[in-house]
Amino acid sequence: MFFSSGLPFHLAKNSYFVKTISYAANNYIDGYIPPGYNKLRITLLEKEKQHVERMLEPTKNSWSGKGVSIVSDGWSNPQRRPLLNFIAITESGPMFLKAVDCSDEIKDKDYVAKQIRDVIREVNLSNVVQIMTDNAPVCKAAGLLIEAEFSSVYWTPCVVHTLNLALKDICAAKNTEKNNFVYQECSWITQIAEDASFIKNFIVNHHMRLSIFNEFNTLKLLNVAPTRFASTNVMLKRFRLLKQDLKEMVISEKWSSYKEDNIGKAEYYSHQWLKENPTRVSPYQDIEITNERVKCLKRYFSDEEEKINVNIEFASFSDGRGVFDDYDSLNDRGIVDAKSWWLIHGGKVKFLQPIDVRLLGQPSSSSCCERNWSIYSFIHSLKRNKLKPKRAENLVFVHTNLRLLSRKIPQYNKEETMMWDITRDVFSPVDKENGVLEVAHISLDERSWKE
């Protein structure tokens, strides 16, 4: 089965595969016939989707208290059909909702806004904190339409995409008189990224350098998946982990002989942080932050009396007085992450705590949508390009959400099937037998993991 179909070997670590074979080996099933082609792609797929939807209900039920962000992105499948995907994301992880086939549609702001509006209603308006997309003009325009219609929902541009675009403009721009100061201050970022890429290519493009590298490093170099989200950041974070091993490699005798032969947590601001730079001020003293906070609270609290109570609570929190003047709450501000702090100490204020718990649990990036397209391209590949959009959507729904559910099972972090889904779903021409390169589908808001 593995060899004749060219199945990747990491399938042997898949917990569902292991359970299937173990069950079959330990139970006599007289007359059992494996499911056929049509049953697999139609009947069983529909049943599995319904089963996964039932398994996701507990997570959906938590949205009313925690809030949920809806992220969206566009893509074209192997048949050049334009698709728009929607993912609901909380601290529990990204849950794939659906993909809309946009063929024969004019993808203007009204069309995109309509699709977002439908998803908001499916998820339930009271659960939705924000809609997040990239910075494309049509997405921004659609987001503003949604904000105008639903006062409690924000459109948020993906912070990673925003920074990527900003850094690209700053660092890649020519050194002209107009941007001379900015270029001089920020062009080092481009230089560092270029240096890291040069080192990576220098090592992997020669088998001897590669061999020496493998002797001194347990981690692998990354061949970052083609994505506009945080790819440079991912590569540089890996280089930070490799830094010491790389140093030891280049001062080793083996490297010297070879040369002769060949002449990467945001917390509450602290007093120490403020003192580090005289230009820093507390958030409540920052005019821009203050204006945006006022706008936010107005949207959440329309009642004037409630608004007064919220402002009183905020004043006590900002100044560390009243119900927030005890040692533990003041001391924990610089130690505990923001959401945990509000869960521990925020019960003293009935208006601010629910809002802070909801807002601090939301992501700042729509990167999970980008990563979802890699799953789409794996399932709806050139070899399976005749899949109809609805069947491809069902496969992606089951595939993505089964992975989400698997990560909540205790066995996921132990035994032979540990982290079975943290691996590549595609083959790559740079995938040598010694596994030098990995494809990274991770971003700034991805959970941390080691190999």
Order of alpha helices (4+ residues) and beta strands (2+ residues): alpha-alpha-alpha-alpha-alpha-beta-beta-beta-alpha-beta-alpha-beta-alpha-alpha-alpha-beta-alpha-alpha-alpha-alpha-alpha-alpha-alpha-alpha-alpha-alpha-beta
